[in-house]
């Protein structure tokens, strides 16, 4: 299952070639900015989840936390692939403008 997003790999992909308009593969660039947007959205989900009170009838355990993280990761990935919040589009425009 290829749903794991590695931030260090994403960072190395985006810093290898600063010029996006000459010699850069637009498909790879689009994939990289979508992965970045997915990480950003996942962080937003993580922070939003912290605001939910933990006072239920059944106490939450470690397995619940892991499941919630995996669910957030997949939801963020799907959200970014389907248009996201517009961050990937803005980044793509900016990176394609560079000489």
C-alpha positions as CSV (number, residue, x, y, z in Angstrom):
1,X,0.0,0.0,0.0
2,X,1.7,3.2,-1.2
3,X,-0.1,5.7,1.0
4,X,2.8,6.7,3.2
5,X,4.0,10.2,2.7
6,X,7.7,10.7,3.6
7,X,8.4,14.4,4.3
8,X,12.2,14.0,3.9
9,X,11.8,12.5,0.5
10,X,9.4,15.3,-0.4
11,X,11.9,17.9,0.8
12,X,14.7,16.4,-1.2
13,X,12.5,16.3,-4.4
14,X,11.6,19.9,-4.1
15,X,15.1,21.2,-3.3
16,X,17.0,19.3,-6.0
17,X,16.0,21.6,-8.9
18,X,14.9,25.1,-8.2
19,X,14.1,25.9,-11.8
20,X,10.8,24.5,-12.7
21,X,10.2,25.8,-16.1
22,X,13.4,24.4,-17.8
23,X,14.0,20.7,-17.7
24,X,11.5,19.9,-14.9
25,X,8.9,17.3,-15.4
26,X,5.5,18.9,-14.7
27,X,3.9,15.6,-13.6
28,X,6.6,15.0,-11.0
29,X,6.3,18.6,-9.8
30,X,2.5,18.3,-9.5
31,X,2.9,15.0,-7.5
32,X,5.4,16.7,-5.2
33,X,3.2,19.7,-4.5
34,X,0.2,17.4,-3.9
35,X,2.2,15.4,-1.4
36,X,3.2,18.7,0.3
37,X,-0.5,19.8,0.4
38,X,-1.4,16.3,1.8
39,X,1.1,16.8,4.6
40,X,-0.2,20.2,5.3
41,X,-3.8,19.0,5.4
42,X,-2.8,16.1,7.6
43,X,-1.3,18.5,10.1
44,X,-4.5,20.5,10.1
45,X,-6.5,17.4,10.8
46,X,-4.1,16.5,13.7
47,X,-4.5,19.9,15.3
48,X,-8.3,19.9,14.8
49,X,-8.5,16.4,16.5
50,X,-6.7,17.8,19.5
51,X,-9.7,20.0,20.2
52,X,-12.1,17.1,20.6
53,X,-12.6,16.3,24.3
54,X,-11.4,12.9,25.5
55,X,-14.3,12.2,27.9
56,X,-16.2,9.4,26.4
57,X,-17.8,6.3,28.0
58,X,-15.1,4.1,26.7
59,X,-11.5,5.3,27.3
60,X,-9.5,5.7,24.1
61,X,-6.3,3.7,23.7
62,X,-3.2,3.7,21.6
63,X,-4.9,1.7,18.9
64,X,-7.6,4.4,18.5
65,X,-4.9,7.0,18.1
66,X,-3.1,5.0,15.5
67,X,-6.3,4.3,13.6
68,X,-7.2,8.1,13.7
69,X,-3.7,9.0,12.4
70,X,-4.0,6.5,9.5
71,X,-7.5,7.7,8.7
72,X,-6.3,11.3,8.7
73,X,-3.4,10.4,6.4
74,X,-5.6,8.8,3.8
75,X,-8.3,11.5,4.0
76,X,-5.5,14.2,3.5
77,X,-4.0,12.3,0.6
78,X,-7.4,11.9,-1.1
79,X,-8.3,15.5,-0.4
80,X,-5.1,16.8,-2.0
81,X,-5.5,14.6,-5.1
82,X,-9.0,15.9,-5.6
83,X,-8.2,19.6,-5.6
84,X,-7.4,20.0,-1.9
85,X,-7.5,23.5,-0.5
86,X,-5.8,25.2,-3.4
87,X,-2.3,25.1,-1.9
88,X,-0.9,22.7,-4.5
89,X,-2.3,24.9,-7.4
90,X,-0.7,28.0,-6.0
91,X,2.6,26.3,-5.4
92,X,2.6,24.9,-9.0
93,X,1.9,28.3,-10.4
94,X,4.8,29.9,-8.4
95,X,7.2,27.1,-9.3
96,X,6.4,27.2,-12.9
97,X,7.1,30.9,-13.0
98,X,10.7,30.6,-11.8
99,X,13.4,31.1,-14.6
